[in-house]
Amino acid sequence: KGAWSQNMGSRVARGRDVVGGRKRRTRMDWRMASGAKEAASNLVQYVVMRKDLSKELGWPMGSLVAQACHATVAATWLHREDEHTKQYCAEGNLAHMHKVVLEVKGQTQLVNLSKKLEDAGIRHKLWVEQPENFPTCLATKPYPKEDI
């Protein structure tokens, strides 16, 4: 099975014809696949990094990327039952994930942003490096572009 058919699964099984033992996509399949891709491609996960980690504290690129990875994986896992997260992580969308990486000056701005997002109901994960208890990054769950 190709990625397309695995992603769409039983939702489009009734719209397929079987020809010579192989499944053939019908017009209904293409319409449904297109709609699913459009919905998922509208989703964005935002990542906010601290600029001072590299500029003032001299963190290497690998350490910065690791912090972003920690935050995005944690935000995705914590909201894994959310419908937008499910669409974003669907097999057919893996090659089409969109992330926007932004920066803030330092720890104070990152913590303040996290509080503002929380007050606004924007679900996210503030990544706090342990055991130092050092906020480094935050990531939102996937949201439609127009919602953030």
N, C-alpha and C positions, 0 to 999 in steps of 0.2 A: 504494500500500500504506500502511496505517496503521502507526503505531509498534509496535503490538502484533504485527502479523504480521511485520514486519521483525525484531523482536527474537527471536521464537520460531523463525523461519526453518524449516529442514528438519526440526527436531525434532518438529514437529506436522503436517507436510505430509500425512502419511498419515491424520491424523484429520480432514481437511477434506472437505467435500462441495463439488462445483461445481454451482451453480444459476444457470442463465441466464448463463453466462460469468463469474460472480462467485464468489469463494470464500466459503463460509459457515462460521462457527465451529461446531464440534460440542461436545458435552459434554466430550469428551476435551480439546479445545483449552482450554476454560475451566478445567478441573482443572489442566492443566499450567501454564497462565499464572498461575493463582493460586499454585501451589506455587513457581514461579520468583520471583514478586514477594515472597512471604513469606520465602524464603531471602535474597533481596537486601535486603529491608527490615530484616532482623536485623543487617545489617552497619553498622558505625560507623567513621568515621575520627576519631581524636582529634588535636587541635591544642593545643599548649601554648605560650602567649605569655609574654614577660617583662613584668611589670607596671611595672617601673622605666623601661622605654622611654618610656612615656607620662607617668607621674607625676613622675619625677625628671629624665629627660633631655629631656622636652618633644617627643617625636616626634609628628608629625601623624598623624591617623587613616589617611590614605592610605598613609603609609609602613608603618604597622603591618599594614594589610590586605595590602600587597604582600609583606611577610615571611611572613605566613600562606599566601598564595597560592604563593610560592616553595616553601615546605616541603611543602605538600600535593601540588603537582604533582610535585615531585621524589620524594616517597615513593611516589606512585602510579606514576610512570614506572619507578622502580627495581624495583618489584615487579609490573610489568605482566603477567608470566607466572603469577603466583600466582592460584589459582582464585577466592579471595575478591575479589581486585582485579578480575578479569574480570567477575564477577557485579556488583560495585559499579558498574563502568563500562559495563555493557551498555546498549544504547540504550533499552530499556524501563525502566531504572532511573534514568535521568538526572534525572528530575523528582522522584525519591524518595531522593536521597542524604542520608545523615545524617552530620552532623559535630557533635562536642562540643568546644567551645573552653574551655580551662581556662587558668589563669595561675599563674605562680610569681613569687616576689619579684624575682629578678634572675638574673644570669649564672651565679653559683655553683650556684644551685638547678636551673637548666636543664641545666647540664652534668652535675650529679650525677644528675638524673632520667634523662638519656640513658644514663649508665653503668648505672643500675639496670635500665632497660629492656633494654639489651644483655645484661646478665647473666641476665635472665629469658627471653631469647630472643624478645623482642617486637621485631619488625622495624619500624624507623622511620628517619626522616631528621632529623638535627640540622642546621638551616639555619645556615650560618656566612657572614655577609655579607663579601664581598670587595671591595676588597683589604684591608679593615681587619682581617680575621680575627676577626670579632665575632659570636659565637653570638647569634641573635635569637629563634629559634622552633624547635619540632620538631613533626613530624607522624608518626603511625603509618601503616602501610598499613591498608586496611580490614580489620577483624576482626569476627567475631560478637560481639555485646554481652557474652555470657557468658564470652568468652575473655580479656577485659581488665577 
